[in-house]
C-alpha cells in the first residue's frame, strides 16, 4: 500500500482566505444594498414625478381658466389701447391683451434663393443666410393679408413669403 502523503496547509494562508471570504460576502451584501437603494430612489422619483405632472395638469387648466376670466373682465374695465394691444395696470402687475394680427409666414431658404436670383445682395448676409430683418423692414401687410414693398408699392407675390394669422395673446407682467 502506498504511503499517504500528508498535506501541509499554511495556517496564515487559511486565515487570509477565510478573511477574504468574509470581505467578499460583505462586499456582495453592500452591492445589493446599494442597488436596492437606487431602485427605491428611482421608484420614488417616478412616483413624485407623476404626482407633480398630475398637479401641473390641474394647475395648467386653472391658469387657462383664469386667463379666460381675465380676458372677459378686461372687456368690462377701462384700459389703455395701442395699435397692437390693450393694457390694464393693476397693483400686482399689468394685464396685456395683444390683438389678433397678421404676421409673415416665411421660408428663408426660398427667400435667399429669390434674393440671389434677383441680384438683391443687400438682403443676403452670407451665401447661406437671408437677412430677414432687413428685408422685412421694406415690407408691409395691407388689407386681406397682401404683402407689398413699402418703397415701390409692388405686390410681393412670391414663393416663400406669405402671411399667417397670429391669435390674440394674454400677457401678464
C-alpha positions in Angstrom: 0.0 0.0 0.0 1.2 3.4 -0.9 2.0 5.7 1.8 -0.4 8.6 2.2 1.2 11.9 1.6 0.3 14.3 4.3 -0.9 17.7 3.1 0.6 20.6 4.8 -1.6 23.7 5.0 -0.2 27.1 5.8 -2.3 28.5 8.7 -1.7 32.1 7.6 -2.9 31.3 4.1 -6.0 29.7 5.5 -6.7 32.6 7.8 -6.2 35.1 4.9 -8.5 33.1 2.6 -11.1 33.0 5.4 -10.8 36.8 5.8 -11.1 37.2 2.0 -14.4 35.1 2.1 -15.8 37.4 4.8 -14.8 40.5 2.9 -16.3 39.1 -0.3 -19.6 38.3 1.4 -19.7 41.8 2.9 -18.9 43.4 -0.5 -21.7 41.4 -2.2 -24.1 42.5 0.5 -23.1 46.1 0.1 -23.5 46.0 -3.7 -27.0 44.5 -3.3 -28.0 47.2 -0.7 -26.7 49.9 -3.0 -28.7 48.5 -6.0 -31.8 48.3 -3.8 -31.4 51.9 -2.6 -31.0 53.1 -6.2 -34.1 51.1 -7.3 -36.1 52.5 -4.4 -34.9 56.1 -5.2 -35.8 55.7 -8.8 -39.3 54.4 -7.9 -39.8 57.4 -5.5 -38.6 59.8 -8.2 -41.0 58.2 -10.7 -44.0 58.5 -8.3 -43.1 62.0 -7.3 -42.7 63.0 -11.0 -46.1 61.5 -11.8 -47.7 63.4 -8.8 -46.1 66.6 -10.0 -47.2 66.1 -13.6 -50.8 65.5 -12.3 -50.7 68.7 -10.3 -49.2 70.6 -13.3 -52.2 69.4 -15.4 -54.6 70.8 -12.8 -52.6 74.0 -12.4 -52.4 74.5 -16.2 -56.2 74.0 -16.5 -56.7 76.6 -13.7 -54.3 79.0 -15.3 -56.2 78.7 -18.7 -59.5 79.3 -16.8 -58.0 82.4 -15.1 -56.7 83.7 -18.4 -60.1 83.4 -20.0 -61.7 85.1 -17.0 -59.1 88.0 -17.2 -60.0 88.4 -20.9 -63.7 88.7 -20.1 -63.1 91.1 -17.2 -60.8 93.1 -19.4 -63.8 94.0 -21.5 -65.6 95.5 -18.5 -62.9 97.9 -17.2 -61.2 101.0 -18.5 -58.0 100.1 -20.4 -55.3 101.8 -22.5 -55.2 100.8 -26.1 -52.5 100.9 -28.7 -52.4 99.6 -32.3 -51.3 96.2 -31.1 -52.7 95.7 -27.6 -55.0 96.6 -24.7 -53.5 97.1 -21.2 -54.9 97.3 -17.7 -52.5 98.3 -15.0 -53.1 96.7 -11.6 -51.3 96.8 -8.2 -49.7 93.4 -8.7 -48.9 93.7 -12.4 -50.2 94.5 -15.8 -52.7 92.5 -17.8 -52.0 92.9 -21.5 -54.2 91.5 -24.3 -52.3 91.5 -27.6 -54.7 91.9 -30.5 -55.0 89.3 -33.2 -52.9 90.3 -36.2 -51.2 89.1 -39.3 -47.6 88.1 -39.4 -45.2 87.0 -42.0 -45.0 83.3 -42.8 -41.6 83.0 -44.4 -39.2 80.4 -45.8 -35.8 82.0 -45.5 -34.2 79.4 -47.8 -36.6 80.2 -50.6 -36.2 84.0 -49.9 -32.4 83.6 -50.0 -32.7 81.8 -53.4 -35.1 84.6 -54.6 -32.7 87.3 -53.5 -29.7 85.6 -55.2 -31.7 85.1 -58.4 -32.8 88.7 -58.5 -29.3 90.2 -57.6 -30.6 91.7 -54.3 -27.4 91.3 -52.4 -28.5 93.8 -49.8 -30.8 91.1 -48.4 -28.1 88.5 -48.2 -25.8 88.4 -45.1 -23.8 85.4 -46.3 -24.1 83.0 -49.2 -26.2 80.7 -46.8 -28.3 83.2 -44.9 -31.1 85.6 -45.9 -31.3 88.9 -44.0 -34.9 88.6 -43.0 -34.8 91.7 -40.6 -33.6 94.0 -43.3 -36.0 92.6 -45.9 -38.9 92.8 -43.5 -38.3 96.5 -43.0 -39.1 97.0 -46.7 -42.4 95.2 -46.4 -45.9 95.9 -45.2 -49.0 93.8 -44.8 -52.1 95.5 -46.1 -55.8 94.5 -46.4 -56.6 90.8 -46.8 -53.0 89.8 -46.0 -51.4 91.2 -49.1 -47.7 91.9 -48.8 -46.3 95.0 -50.6 -42.9 96.6 -50.9 -43.3 99.9 -49.0 -40.8 101.7 -51.2 -42.1 100.6 -54.6 -45.7 99.6 -53.8 -45.1 96.3 -55.7 -47.1 93.4 -54.5 -44.7 90.7 -53.2 -46.4 87.6 -54.6 -43.6 85.1 -54.4 -42.8 81.6 -53.2 -41.5 81.5 -49.6 -43.4 84.6 -48.5 -46.9 84.8 -47.2 -49.0 85.8 -44.2 -50.3 83.9 -41.2 -52.9 84.7 -38.6 -51.5 85.5 -35.1 -54.2 84.9 -32.4 -54.6 87.4 -29.6 -52.4 86.6 -26.6 -52.7 87.4 -23.0 -49.5 88.6 -21.3 -49.0 89.0 -17.6 -46.1 91.2 -16.4 
